[in-house]
Amino acid sequence: MAEIKPMALIESMKKKVCEHSDVYFRTNRRTGKVTTGKLCYPSDKTPSAAQVAAKARFAKVAAAVRAILADPTEKAKLEAEYKSQTKYGSLFGYAMHKLSPNYDSDGNVIGN
């Protein structure tokens, strides 16, 4: 199978080409591989209560992760742990994995 080398314009793209497009571009930071995807059947249903709660919980955990990553000493500790693993591709993703179990379903801290 042939390997396709995208032109320089596509290599630098990420997210959508324009607001009306349904094709998304993503570049893997580690390998440099460009992938595309298309949102074929977006949902037009209103989100359920569980989906709204999950979104709120995710927002609270993400805000806590951003606050921790803003602290240089905490960030240095997490970076050391992050570099010793291979499962997660970004420091933010690894921090979300580490902190998520410390929050209940409402997004309140339950422990460290």
N, C-alpha and C positions, 0 to 999 in steps of 0.2 A: 504494500500500500504506500502511496506517495505521501510525503509530508508537505503540508502547505505552509509557506512562509508568507504571512500577511504583509501588506504594504505598510509603510511607516505611519501613515495616517491612522490605520486601524489599530496598530500596536499601542498607540497612545490614548485610544478611546477607553472610556469606562462609563458604565451606566447606559443611558439612552442617547441616541443621536440627536433627537429633538423631543419636545414634549408630546408630540403626536405619535411618535414611534412606539411600537410594542416589541422591538428587538433590543436586547440588552447585551452589552459587551463587558467582559471581565478579563483582567490579566492576572495570572497567578504570580505573586511577587517572588516566589522561590524559583520557579522554573521559567518564567517569562512566557508561558503558553497563554494564548488568547482564546477564550471561549465565548460563544454567543448563546443566547437563549431567547425564546419568544414566549410572551404571555398570551396563550391561545384563548383560554376561556376564563377571563376574570370573573369573580363572583359578584353578583349584583344583589345578594342577600344582605340584610343588616346583620352585623355580628351578634353572636349569642352573648349572654351574660358571662359565660366561662371564657370566651375569647376576649372580651373587654377586660376581664380580670387578669387574664394572662398577659395582655398587652401592658396593663398598668404595672404589674409585677416586674415585667421585663424592663420597663422604663426606670423603675426604682433601683433595680439591681445594676443597670447600666450606668445610672448616675453615681451610684456608690463606687463602681469600678473606675469611672473617670476621676472621681475624687481621690481614690487610692493611687492611681497612676500619676496624679499631679504631685504627690508627695515623693521627693527623690529617694528617700530611704526605703519606703515601701516598694517603689518601682524597682529599685535595685534588687531587693529580695525576690520579687516576682520574676524579674528577668533571669536571675540565676536558676530558678526552678524551671522556667520556660525553656531555657537553652538545654536543659538536661532531658527534655522529653521530645518526642517526635509526632505526637498525635495532633496537636493543635498548631495551626499555621500562623497565628498572630498572637501577640502578647495580650491584646484585648480579649480575644476568644478564650485564651487560657485563664485569664483573670475571671471571666464570666463563669467558666467551669468551676473554678476554685470557690467563688463566692456564692454562687447560686444556691447551694444547699443550706446556707446560713439564713435564708429568708423564707418566710411562710408564704402561703398562697395569696395573701393580701399584700405582700411586699414589705412586711415588717421584719426587722432583725430578730432572729431567734437564738443566735449564738455565733461564735467565731470558730 
